[in-house]
Amino acid sequence: MGTIFGIMIAIIIMIAVLAIFGVIFLPIAGIALSIAFVFAIIGLILNVFKFIFSLPVILLIIILAVFYRNKKRI
């Protein structure tokens, strides 16, 4: 079970890095950010995903979404 969380965190970090720098996968990262935001809200409401989707993660997702939208406009 710890391996699954490790893989998920590695994938989330990779998507976040790609979203910040706006590399090739920018649309995919935007979709992943929106999905992560929905899961973070569900995790806070239902108190299900305590480790990955918490309030600091929501703040990180919002910051990455701002970077994504600013990069998309340019």
RONUDO-831236 format. One record per residue: residue number from 1; residue in three letters; x, y, z of N, C-alpha, C, O, CB in turn. Coordinates in steps of 0.1 Angstrom, whole numbers. Glycine has a CB too. Layout:
BEGIN
REC|NUM|ALA|X|Y|Z|X|Y|Z|X|Y|Z|X|Y|Z|X|Y|Z
...
***
This chain:
BEGIN
REC|1|MET|8|-12|0|0|0|0|9|13|0|5|22|-6|-9|0|12
REC|2|GLY|20|12|7|29|23|7|35|26|-7|38|37|-10|40|21|17
REC|3|THR|37|15|-14|42|16|-28|33|24|-37|37|32|-45|46|3|-34
REC|4|ILE|20|21|-35|10|28|-44|10|43|-41|10|51|-50|-4|22|-41
REC|5|PHE|10|47|-28|11|61|-25|24|67|-30|23|79|-34|10|62|-9
REC|6|GLY|35|60|-29|47|65|-34|47|68|-49|52|78|-54|59|56|-31
REC|7|ILE|41|58|-56|40|60|-71|30|72|-74|33|79|-83|34|47|-77
REC|8|MET|19|73|-66|10|84|-69|16|97|-66|14|107|-74|-3|82|-60
REC|9|ILE|24|98|-55|30|111|-52|41|114|-63|42|126|-66|37|110|-38
REC|10|ALA|48|104|-68|58|106|-78|51|111|-91|56|121|-97|66|94|-81
REC|11|ILE|40|106|-94|33|110|-106|27|124|-104|28|132|-114|21|100|-109
REC|12|ILE|22|127|-93|17|141|-90|28|151|-91|26|162|-96|10|141|-76
REC|13|ILE|40|148|-85|51|157|-85|56|159|-100|59|170|-104|63|152|-77
REC|14|MET|56|148|-108|60|150|-122|50|158|-130|54|167|-137|61|136|-128
REC|15|ILE|37|156|-127|27|165|-134|28|179|-130|27|188|-138|13|159|-131
REC|16|ALA|31|181|-117|32|195|-112|44|202|-118|43|214|-122|34|195|-96
REC|17|VAL|55|195|-119|67|201|-125|65|204|-140|68|215|-145|79|191|-124
REC|18|LEU|58|195|-147|55|198|-161|45|210|-162|46|217|-172|49|185|-168
REC|19|ALA|36|211|-153|26|222|-154|33|235|-151|30|246|-157|15|220|-144
REC|20|ILE|43|235|-141|50|248|-138|58|253|-150|57|264|-154|59|246|-126
REC|21|PHE|65|244|-156|74|248|-167|67|249|-180|73|254|-190|86|239|-168
REC|22|GLY|55|244|-181|48|244|-194|54|236|-205|55|241|-216|46|258|-198
REC|23|VAL|59|224|-202|66|216|-212|55|210|-221|43|214|-220|75|205|-205
REC|24|ILE|58|200|-228|50|194|-238|36|190|-234|26|192|-241|57|182|-244
REC|25|PHE|34|185|-222|22|180|-217|13|190|-210|6|186|-200|24|168|-208
REC|26|LEU|13|202|-214|6|213|-207|-9|210|-206|-15|211|-196|8|226|-214
REC|27|PRO|-16|206|-217|-31|203|-216|-33|191|-207|-43|191|-199|-37|200|-230
REC|28|ILE|-25|181|-207|-27|169|-199|-25|173|-184|-33|168|-175|-17|158|-202
REC|29|ALA|-16|182|-181|-13|186|-168|-25|194|-163|-29|193|-151|-1|194|-167
REC|30|GLY|-31|202|-171|-43|210|-167|-55|201|-164|-62|204|-154|-47|219|-179
REC|31|ILE|-57|191|-171|-67|181|-168|-64|174|-155|-73|172|-147|-69|171|-180
REC|32|ALA|-52|170|-153|-48|163|-141|-50|173|-129|-54|168|-118|-33|159|-142
REC|33|LEU|-47|185|-130|-49|195|-119|-63|196|-116|-67|197|-104|-43|209|-123
REC|34|SER|-72|197|-126|-86|198|-123|-91|185|-116|-99|186|-107|-94|200|-136
REC|35|ILE|-87|174|-120|-91|161|-114|-86|161|-99|-93|157|-90|-86|149|-122
REC|36|ALA|-73|165|-97|-67|165|-84|-75|175|-75|-77|172|-63|-53|169|-84
REC|37|PHE|-79|186|-80|-87|196|-72|-100|190|-68|-104|191|-56|-89|209|-81
REC|38|VAL|-107|183|-77|-120|177|-73|-118|166|-62|-125|165|-53|-126|170|-86
REC|39|PHE|-107|158|-64|-104|148|-54|-100|154|-40|-104|149|-30|-93|138|-58
REC|40|ALA|-93|165|-41|-90|172|-28|-102|177|-21|-103|176|-9|-80|184|-31
REC|41|ILE|-111|183|-29|-124|188|-22|-132|176|-16|-136|177|-5|-133|195|-33
REC|42|ILE|-133|165|-24|-140|153|-19|-133|148|-7|-139|144|3|-141|142|-30
REC|43|GLY|-119|148|-7|-112|143|4|-114|151|17|-114|146|28|-97|143|1
REC|44|LEU|-115|164|15|-118|173|27|-132|171|32|-134|170|44|-115|187|24
REC|45|ILE|-142|170|23|-156|168|27|-158|155|34|-163|154|45|-165|170|15
REC|46|LEU|-154|144|27|-156|131|32|-146|125|42|-148|115|49|-158|121|21
REC|47|ASN|-135|133|43|-123|129|52|-118|115|48|-115|107|56|-128|129|66
REC|48|VAL|-117|113|35|-113|99|30|-98|99|27|-91|91|33|-121|96|17
REC|49|PHE|-93|108|19|-79|108|14|-71|118|23|-69|129|19|-78|112|-1
REC|50|LYS|-68|113|35|-62|122|45|-47|126|42|-43|137|44|-62|116|59
REC|51|PHE|-40|116|36|-26|119|34|-22|127|22|-14|136|22|-18|106|34
REC|52|ILE|-29|124|11|-25|130|-2|-33|142|-5|-28|153|-8|-27|120|-13
REC|53|PHE|-46|142|-3|-55|153|-6|-59|160|6|-70|157|12|-67|148|-14
REC|54|SER|-51|169|11|-54|177|23|-54|192|19|-53|195|7|-44|174|34
REC|55|LEU|-56|200|29|-57|215|26|-44|220|20|-45|228|11|-59|222|39
REC|56|PRO|-32|217|25|-20|222|18|-19|217|3|-14|225|-5|-8|217|25
REC|57|VAL|-24|205|0|-24|201|-14|-34|209|-22|-31|212|-34|-28|186|-14
REC|58|ILE|-45|213|-16|-55|221|-24|-48|234|-27|-49|240|-38|-68|224|-15
REC|59|LEU|-41|240|-17|-34|253|-20|-23|251|-31|-22|260|-39|-27|258|-7
REC|60|LEU|-16|240|-31|-6|237|-41|-13|236|-55|-8|241|-65|2|225|-38
REC|61|ILE|-24|229|-55|-31|227|-68|-36|241|-73|-36|243|-85|-43|218|-66
REC|62|ILE|-41|249|-64|-46|263|-69|-34|271|-74|-36|277|-84|-53|270|-57
REC|63|ILE|-23|270|-67|-11|277|-72|-7|272|-86|-4|280|-95|1|276|-62
REC|64|LEU|-7|259|-88|-3|253|-101|-13|256|-111|-10|259|-123|-2|238|-99
REC|65|ALA|-26|257|-108|-36|261|-117|-34|275|-122|-37|278|-134|-50|259|-111
REC|66|VAL|-30|284|-113|-28|298|-117|-16|299|-127|-17|305|-137|-25|307|-104
REC|67|PHE|-5|291|-124|6|290|-133|1|285|-147|6|290|-157|17|282|-127
REC|68|TYR|-7|275|-146|-12|268|-159|-20|278|-167|-18|279|-179|-20|256|-155
REC|69|ARG|-29|285|-160|-37|295|-168|-29|307|-173|-31|311|-184|-48|300|-159
REC|70|ASN|-19|311|-166|-11|322|-170|-2|318|-182|0|325|-192|-2|327|-159
REC|71|LYS|3|306|-182|11|300|-193|3|298|-205|8|300|-216|18|287|-188
REC|72|LYS|-10|294|-203|-18|292|-214|-22|304|-222|-24|304|-234|-31|284|-210
REC|73|ARG|-23|316|-215|-27|328|-221|-15|334|-230|-18|341|-240|-30|338|-211
REC|74|ILE|-3|331|-226|8|337|-233|11|330|-246|20|334|-254|21|336|-225
***
